[in-house]
Amino acid sequence: MLNHNSANLGVNMKNFFYRCATAGFGLVAATAATAAFAQDDAAASFDGPLYDGAYIAPMASGMFPGSKEGLKDTVGGVLGIGYRRDWWAMEMRGDYYSTPLKTGGSVKQYGGGLYSLMFPFSSSSTALVRNLYGVLGLGLLQNDDFMTPDGRAGALEPHNFLMTTYSAGLGDIYPLRIGRYDFGIRVEALYRYGHRAEAVNRRNDDLSVTNDFNDVLVKVGLQLPLGINEPVAPVAETPVEVVPPVAPADSDGDGVPDDRDQCPDTPAGTQVDDVGCPLPPPPCKAPEAGQKADLSGCAVGDTVTLHGVNFEFDKANLTLNAKAILDDVASALQAAPEIQFEIGGHTDSKGSDSYNQKLSEQRASSVMDYLGAHGIDAARMSAVGYGETQPVADNDTEEGRELNRRVELKILSGSTAAAAQPAADAPVGDDSSLIADPADAPAGDDSSLSTDPADATPGDDSSLSADPAELVLPDATAP
């Protein structure tokens, strides 16, 4: 008898450890499958309702009974309702199984219990480790229609009995998220010990059922919190400070950076080239047609012919056209207040020397008086008549005599650097300008008068006709 009981105990222990190993393998496989199909740990919040709050846990449960129970493996359902607080949880569960009997038929097993879950690694940042838990449970399990004979022998009859269960095991929860809702896939493996008390007053005629039940349970299901995460406040974006680009240093303010400036101490207002050096002054010459009178570039000793400054016949009276030209000359002189100059009158060789000398002096004085009346300081000017002594062309031809009849402006001292005028401000189409070289004067110029009225020939335009309709007026756009 002892050997027989020892053999049965060995078989029972072997079956028990086999089922425990099967359950453990199932737990590992279920966890691995969960991890394979779930999103990464960052998807779920570690401080939401999944970790702090009430939940329900529907699960499917596989039951593997002990060999002495007369039961076959089966699948049932479990529903848990609990509350978790970070590292612990309390849970009430209800179980139901329809378990096949080895003798035929099936027994209905249902009951409930109270379970305590502990999460020893709740501070971990890895989801599977953080949610790994141990579980202990205490419950009752009702068995209905358990087919067994009464006593030691007899026909099979259905019997009902209640047993107390004690459970222990391991589980894990893998978190998932849909929108603001966190939930988890839950797997659990339990060893459950059930004890059936003998029927009262039937010790010698008890049911032919073992008093001890050793079951392995493997559960797979969901952990469904009853709350959702609070909306995440949008993170305020830190305004990006726009740093304006630092302008390259330009110590002398000429518009050329210091790293390219080859003339670093250029005076303020000086026009410079692309390497920061002052532009050379323009040549002292007559402006192009349509440009204003401009003395920039003229140095001491330069002489400028006032082309178009004409007088009434045999007189020193300025024509209207000449006055318009001198207005422009006065503006150029005002732009260069530091220069001093001489106004020289010249005639051709017709007439006596004395007459031509006197007439040239009168005409030079007339020009000086006009400029003085238009803002030019008399101390800057002097008037000199040269008569016919300084011809610039042949007096034997009409064209030469026209070039010799002229009024000139000669720079005596001072600088003309301030006299520069932008060409863009020039009137368009006005050719009453300054010429530096009398040879540039057009052949038909009427810049002076014949010295002797008797010497004037028909067609000579060196004087002004008495008919005002024949006056040569400056361009309408002239200032």
C-alpha positions in Angstrom: 0.0 0.0 0.0 2.8 2.4 0.9 4.6 1.7 -2.4 1.4 2.3 -4.3 0.8 5.6 -2.6 4.4 6.7 -3.2 4.0 5.8 -6.9 0.8 7.9 -7.1 2.5 10.8 -5.4 5.4 10.7 -7.8 3.1 10.7 -10.8 1.1 13.5 -9.4 4.2 15.6 -8.7 5.5 14.9 -12.2 2.3 16.0 -13.7 2.2 19.1 -11.5 5.6 20.2 -12.6 4.9 19.5 -16.2 1.8 21.7 -16.1 3.7 24.4 -14.3 6.3 24.4 -17.0 3.7 24.4 -19.7 2.0 27.4 -18.1 5.3 29.3 -17.7 6.1 28.6 -21.4 2.7 29.9 -22.3 3.3 33.1 -20.3 6.6 33.8 -22.0 5.2 33.1 -25.4 2.2 35.3 -24.9 4.4 38.1 -23.6 6.7 37.9 -26.6 3.8 37.9 -29.0 2.4 40.9 -27.2 5.7 42.8 -27.5 6.0 41.9 -31.2 2.6 43.4 -32.2 2.5 46.3 -29.7 3.8 49.8 -30.2 6.9 50.9 -28.4 7.1 51.9 -24.7 6.9 55.6 -25.4 3.3 55.2 -26.9 1.7 55.0 -23.4 2.0 57.4 -20.5 3.4 56.0 -17.2 1.3 58.3 -15.1 -2.2 57.8 -16.7 -5.3 55.7 -15.7 -3.5 52.5 -16.7 -1.2 53.0 -13.7 -3.5 54.8 -11.3 -7.2 54.2 -11.3 -10.1 51.6 -11.6 -10.2 49.0 -14.4 -11.8 45.9 -15.7 -9.9 42.9 -16.9 -11.7 40.4 -19.2 -9.5 37.3 -19.8 -9.7 33.9 -21.4 -8.3 31.2 -19.0 -6.9 27.8 -19.8 -7.1 25.3 -17.0 -4.9 22.3 -16.6 -6.2 20.1 -13.7 -4.2 17.7 -11.6 -4.2 14.0 -12.5 -6.2 12.8 -9.4 -9.1 15.2 -10.0 -10.8 13.2 -12.7 -11.0 16.3 -14.9 -9.7 17.2 -18.3 -8.0 20.3 -19.6 -10.5 23.1 -20.5 -10.9 26.8 -21.3 -13.0 29.2 -19.4 -13.5 32.9 -18.8 -12.5 35.3 -16.1 -13.6 38.9 -15.4 -11.7 41.1 -13.0 -12.6 44.4 -11.5 -9.9 46.3 -9.7 -8.1 49.4 -8.7 -4.4 50.0 -9.3 -2.2 52.5 -7.5 1.3 52.6 -9.1 3.0 49.6 -7.4 0.0 47.6 -6.1 -3.6 46.7 -7.1 -6.6 45.0 -5.5 -8.9 43.0 -7.8 -12.1 41.0 -7.5 -12.5 38.2 -10.0 -15.3 35.9 -11.2 -14.4 32.5 -12.9 -16.5 30.1 -15.0 -15.4 26.8 -16.5 -17.3 23.9 -18.0 -14.8 21.2 -17.4 -15.0 17.7 -19.0 -14.9 14.7 -16.7 -12.8 11.7 -17.5 -15.8 9.5 -16.5 -18.0 11.3 -19.0 -20.1 14.5 -18.8 -18.8 17.7 -17.4 -18.8 19.7 -14.2 -19.7 23.4 -14.0 -17.2 25.3 -12.0 -17.8 28.9 -11.0 -16.8 31.2 -8.2 -14.9 34.3 -7.3 -12.2 35.7 -5.1 -10.1 38.6 -4.0 -6.6 39.0 -5.5 -3.7 41.3 -4.6 -1.2 42.4 -7.3 2.2 43.8 -6.6 4.5 45.5 -9.1 8.0 45.4 -7.7 9.6 47.2 -10.7 7.1 50.1 -11.0 9.9 52.6 -11.3 11.4 51.1 -14.4 11.3 53.0 -17.7 10.7 49.8 -19.7 7.0 48.9 -20.0 7.3 45.1 -19.8 9.5 45.3 -16.7 7.5 48.1 -15.1 4.2 46.1 -15.4 5.6 42.7 -14.3 3.6 41.7 -11.2 3.2 39.0 -8.6 -0.3 37.9 -7.6 -1.9 36.2 -4.6 -5.5 35.2 -4.4 -8.1 33.7 -2.0 -11.5 32.5 -3.3 -14.4 30.0 -3.5 -15.1 27.7 -6.4 -18.5 25.9 -6.7 -18.6 22.5 -8.5 -22.0 21.4 -9.8 -23.0 18.0 -11.4 -19.7 16.4 -10.5 -20.4 12.8 -11.5 -19.0 10.4 -8.8 -20.3 7.4 -6.8 -21.3 7.8 -3.2 -18.9 6.2 -0.8 -16.4 3.6 -1.9 -18.7 2.1 -4.5 -21.9 2.7 -6.2 -23.5 4.1 -9.3 -22.3 7.5 -10.7 -24.5 10.3 -9.5 -24.1 14.1 -9.8 -22.9 15.8 -6.8 -22.4 19.5 -5.9 -19.7 20.8 -3.6 -17.8 24.0 -2.7 -14.1 24.3 -2.3 -11.7 27.0 -1.0 -9.0 28.1 -3.4 -5.6 29.7 -2.9 -3.7 31.1 -5.9 -0.3 32.5 -6.6 1.5 33.4 -9.8 3.1 36.0 -12.1 1.7 38.3 -14.8 2.6 41.2 -17.1 0.8 44.0 -18.8 2.0 45.6 -22.1 0.6 49.1 -22.6 -1.0 50.3 -25.8 -2.7 53.6 -26.7 -5.5 54.7 -29.0 -5.8 58.5 -29.0 -5.9 59.5 -25.4 -6.9 56.1 -24.1 -4.3 53.8 -22.6 -5.0 50.1 -22.2 -2.9 46.9 -21.9 -2.6 43.3 -23.1 -2.4 41.2 -20.0 -1.0 37.7 -19.5 -0.9 35.7 -16.3 0.1 32.2 -15.1 -1.4 30.9 -11.7 -1.0 27.9 -9.6 -4.3 27.3 -7.8 -4.8 24.9 -4.8 -8.4 24.0 -4.0 -9.5 22.2 -0.9 -12.8 20.3 -0.6 -14.0 19.6 3.0 -15.5 16.2 3.6 -19.2 15.9 3.8 -20.5 16.4 7.3 -21.4 13.2 9.1 -20.3 11.2 6.0 -16.6 10.5 6.9 -17.1 6.8 6.2 -19.4 7.4 3.3 -17.8 10.4 1.7 -17.9 11.3 -2.0 -15.4 9.4 -4.1 -13.6 12.7 -5.0 -10.2 14.0 -4.0 -10.1 16.6 -1.3 -7.2 18.5 -2.9 -7.2 20.1 -6.3 -4.0 21.3 -7.9 -4.6 23.3 -11.1 -2.5 25.5 -13.4 -4.2 28.4 -15.0 -2.9 30.5 -17.9 -4.9 33.7 -18.7 -4.7 36.1 -21.6 -6.9 39.2 -21.9 -7.1 42.9 -21.6 -6.5 45.6 -18.9 -9.1 48.3 -19.6 -8.9 51.4 -17.4 -12.1 53.3 -16.7 -10.6 56.7 -17.5 -8.7 58.5 -20.2 -5.6 60.7 -20.2 -6.0 64.4 -19.8 -5.4 66.4 -22.9 -1.7 67.3 -23.3 -1.2 71.0 -23.1 0.6 72.3 -26.2 4.2 73.0 -25.5 4.8 76.7 -25.8 7.3 77.3 -28.5 10.3 79.3 -27.5 10.4 82.3 -29.7 13.4 82.3 -31.9 15.4 85.5 -31.6 16.2 86.8 -35.0 19.7 88.2 -34.8 20.2 90.8 -37.6 23.3 90.3 -39.6 26.2 92.4 -38.4 27.1 94.9 -41.0 30.8 94.9 -41.8 32.8 97.7 -40.3 33.1 100.9 -42.3 35.2 103.3 -40.3 35.2 106.2 -42.7 31.6 105.8 -43.8 32.3 105.7 -47.5 30.3 102.6 -48.2 33.3 100.3 -48.6 33.9 97.8 -45.7 37.2 98.2 -43.9 38.4 94.8 -45.1 38.3 96.0 -48.7 39.0 99.7 -48.1 42.4 100.6 -49.5 42.0 104.3 -48.5 40.6 104.0 -44.9 40.6 107.7 -44.0 38.6 109.2 -46.9 36.9 112.5 -45.8 33.2 112.3 -45.3 31.1 112.9 -48.5 33.9 112.0 -50.9 32.9 109.9 -53.8 35.0 106.7 -53.9 35.6 103.7 -56.2 35.0 100.0 -55.3 38.1 99.9 -53.2 37.3 103.0 -51.1 39.7 105.5 -52.8 38.5 108.9 -54.0 37.4 109.1 -57.6 39.7 111.2 -59.8 38.1 114.6 -60.7 36.4 114.8 -64.0 38.4 116.7 -66.8 37.7 120.4 -67.1 35.8 120.4 -70.3 32.5 121.4 -71.8 29.6 119.3 -70.6 27.8 117.2 -73.1 24.7 118.6 -74.7 21.9 118.9 -72.2 24.1 118.9 -69.1 24.3 121.8 -66.6 27.4 124.0 -66.3 29.8 122.1 -64.1 33.2 123.4 -62.8 34.2 120.1 -61.1 37.6 118.9 -62.3 38.7 122.4 -63.1 42.0 123.4 -61.5 43.9 126.7 -61.1 45.0 127.9 -64.5 42.2 126.2 -66.4 40.1 128.4 -68.7 36.5 127.8 -69.7 34.8 129.5 -72.6 31.3 130.7 -71.9 29.9 129.6 -75.1 26.6 131.3 -76.0 27.1 134.4 -73.9 26.2 137.0 -76.6 25.7 140.7 -76.6 23.5 143.2 -78.4 25.2 144.5 -81.6 28.1 146.9 -80.9 27.1 147.0 -77.2 27.9 145.3 -73.9 24.2 144.5 -73.2 23.6 140.8 -72.5 21.0 139.0 -74.6 18.2 137.0 -73.0 19.9 133.8 -74.1 23.2 134.9 -72.5 21.4 135.7 -69.2 19.9 132.3 -69.1 23.3 130.7 -69.6 24.9 133.0 -66.9 22.2 131.9 -64.5 23.5 128.4 -64.9 27.1 129.5 -64.5 26.2 131.4 -61.3 24.8 128.2 -59.8 28.0 126.3 -60.7 30.1 129.1 -59.1 27.9 129.0 -55.9 28.6 125.3 -55.6 32.4 126.1 -55.4 32.5 129.2 -53.2 36.3 128.9 -52.5 37.5 129.5 -56.0 38.5 132.9 -57.4 38.3 133.6 -61.1 38.8 136.1 -63.9 36.3 137.0 -66.6 38.1 137.8 -69.8 36.5 139.5 -72.9 37.9 138.8 -76.4 37.1 140.1 -79.9 38.1 139.4 -83.4 40.5 141.6 -85.4 37.9 143.7 -87.2 38.0 147.3 -86.1 40.7 149.3 -84.4 42.8 147.8 -81.6 41.6 150.5 -79.1 38.0 150.0 -79.9 38.2 146.3 -79.6 40.1 146.6 -76.3 37.5 149.0 -74.8 34.6 146.8 -76.0 36.1 143.7 -74.6 36.6 145.4 -71.2 33.0 146.6 -71.2 31.6 143.1 -72.0 33.8 141.4 -69.4 32.5 143.9 -66.8 28.9 143.3 -67.9 29.3 139.6 -67.3 30.8 140.2 -63.9 28.0 142.6 -62.9 25.4 140.1 -63.9 27.0 137.3 -61.8 27.4 139.7 -58.9 23.7 140.5 -59.1 23.0 136.8 -58.9 24.8 135.9 -55.7 28.5 135.7 -56.6 30.7 137.7 -54.3 32.5 140.5 -56.2 35.7 139.8 -54.2 36.0 136.5 -56.0 35.8 138.0 -59.5 37.9 140.3 -61.7 37.1 141.5 -65.2 39.8 141.9 -67.9 39.5 142.9 -71.6 41.9 141.4 -74.0 40.6 142.9 -77.2 41.9 141.1 -80.2 45.3 140.2 -78.6 44.6 136.5 -77.9 43.0 134.9 -80.9 42.3 131.2 -80.9 41.6 130.9 -84.6 42.3 132.5 -87.9 40.7 136.0 -88.2 40.8 135.8 -92.0 37.8 133.4 -92.1 34.3 133.9 -90.7 34.5 130.7 -88.8 37.8 131.8 -87.2 36.4 135.2 -86.2 33.4 133.5 -84.6 35.7 131.5 -82.4 37.7 134.6 -81.4 34.6 136.5 -80.3 34.2 135.0 -76.8 34.0 135.4 -73.1 36.2 133.2 -70.9 36.3 132.3 -67.2 39.8 131.5 -65.8 40.4 129.8 -62.5 42.9 131.9 -60.4 42.8 130.1 -57.1 40.9 127.7 -54.9 39.5 124.2 -55.3 36.5 123.1 -57.5 36.0 119.8 -55.6 32.7 121.0 -54.2 31.4 122.1 -57.6 30.4 118.6 -58.7 26.8 118.3 -59.8 25.0 115.0 -60.6 24.5 114.8 -64.4 21.0 113.4 -63.7 19.9 116.9 -62.6 20.8 118.4 -66.0 18.1 119.8 -68.3 17.6 117.9 -71.4 18.4 119.4 -74.8 20.1 122.6 -73.7 23.4 123.1 -75.5 24.1 126.5 -74.0 27.0 125.1 -72.0 30.6 125.7 -71.0 33.4 124.7 -73.3 37.0 124.4 -72.2 38.4 124.7 -75.7 37.3 127.4 -78.1 38.0 125.0 -80.9 34.9 123.1 -79.7 32.6 126.0 -80.5 30.2 125.5 -83.4 31.0 127.6 -86.5 27.8 129.7 -86.4 28.2 130.9 -82.8 27.3 134.5 -82.1 29.3 134.8 -79.0 30.6 138.4 -79.6 30.1 141.5 -81.7 32.0 143.0 -84.5 34.0 146.0 -83.3 32.9 148.3 -86.1 29.3 148.4 -87.2 30.5 149.3 -90.6 32.5 146.0 -90.7 29.4 143.9 -90.1 28.4 142.0 -93.1 25.0 140.7 -94.1 24.4 137.3 -92.7 26.9 137.8 -89.8 25.2 136.5 -86.7 27.7 138.0 -84.3 25.1 140.5 -83.0 21.5 140.4 -82.0 18.9 141.3 -84.6 16.5 144.1 -83.6 13.6 141.7 -84.2 12.7 140.0 -80.9 11.3 137.1 -82.8 14.8 136.1 -83.8 16.1 135.8 -80.2 17.7 132.5 -79.4 16.2 131.5 -76.1 17.4 128.8 -73.7 15.8 125.4 -73.5 12.5 125.5 -71.6 13.8 123.0 -69.1 16.8 125.1 -68.1 16.7 126.3 -64.5 
